[in-house]
Amino acid sequence: MILYNVTINIDYDCHDDWLKWMKQTHVPDVLDTGLFINAKICRIHAEEQGGVSYSIQYLLNSKSDYNTYQDLYAPKLQQEHTQKFSGKFVAFRTLLEVVYEKQP
């Protein structure tokens, strides 16, 4: 499995609007591609000046699904985010391969 992680710091002054938009629009749009198993929005508990940090985690079955997402969907979805919150966030993306997972 592949974990696609987007770490973002969003300015305090638009945080509430951003979180609402992420929950109601952006994450559902990503999941609607049919390529993802699930998604989580996790608040990062750390001191941050000027904003709040989050880890948005999307789980996929394969690297092929990730590549399809990047080729067909990511540019438009990332552009929508950037246009809506331009100058109000910094983000970086990480791709992780799940090599072990144990459920209780």
N, C-alpha and C positions, 0 to 999 in steps of 0.2 A: 504494500500500500504506500501511497505517496501523501505527504502532508504539505500543503501549500500554505505558507504562513505570511501574512502581511502585518508588519508592525508599523503602527502609525501613532504620531503625536498630533492631536487636534487642539487648536486654540480654545481657551476657555470660553471666549465670546460666542462661538458657534457650536460648542460641544453638544448641547441638548438637541439642536436641529440636526447635527451630523448623526448622532446616535439614533434618533428617530428615523432618519432617512436610511441609515444602514439596515436597521431592523425591518422597515416596511418596504423598502425599494431595492437597495443594492444587493444585499445577501439573497433575497428571493430571486432577483434577476440572475445571479450567478447560479443558484441551484436549479433554476428553470432551464439551464443549458442541458440538463440531464447527465452531466459528466461527474457530478459530485455525490458522495455518499451522505455527507452532512457538513454542517458549518457551526462554528462557535465564535462568539465575540467574548474575549476575556480582557478584563481591565488589568493593566499592569500596575502593581502597587509599588510605586517608586516616586521619589521627589522629582518633579518636573517643573521647570519655570515656564510659564506662559501657556501650558496646555496639559492635557490628559493623554496618557499612552494606553494603547490597546494592542492586543494580538488577535487578529482575525484568522481563524484556522479552518481550512477547507480540506476535507479528506477525499481522496480519489483512489480508485482501484489500481491505476497504472500510470506510468510515465507517459504512455501513449495518450491517455485521456487528458493529462496535463498539457501535452503538446497541442492537442486538438483545441483545448480551451485557449491557449496562447495564440494560436493561429486564427481561430474563427471568432472568438468572443472578447478576449481581454482588451484589445485596443479600444473598442467602443465603450465597454464598461468602465475602464480606467479613465477614458476621456470625459465621460459623464461626471465621474467623481471629481476630477481635476477642475472642470468648468464650474461645478457647483460650489467647491470649497477652495478655489484658487488662492494661494498665498496664506492659507489658514492651516496648513498641515505639512508635515514631512513624513515620508513613508519609505520603507524598504521591504523587499520581498525575499523570502527564503524558501527553498525547496528541500524537503527532508524525505528520506526513505525510512519507513517504519521497518526496523529489522527485528523487533521483538515487542510483543504486547501480551499482557496476561490480564485476564478478567478474574475477579474473585469468584 
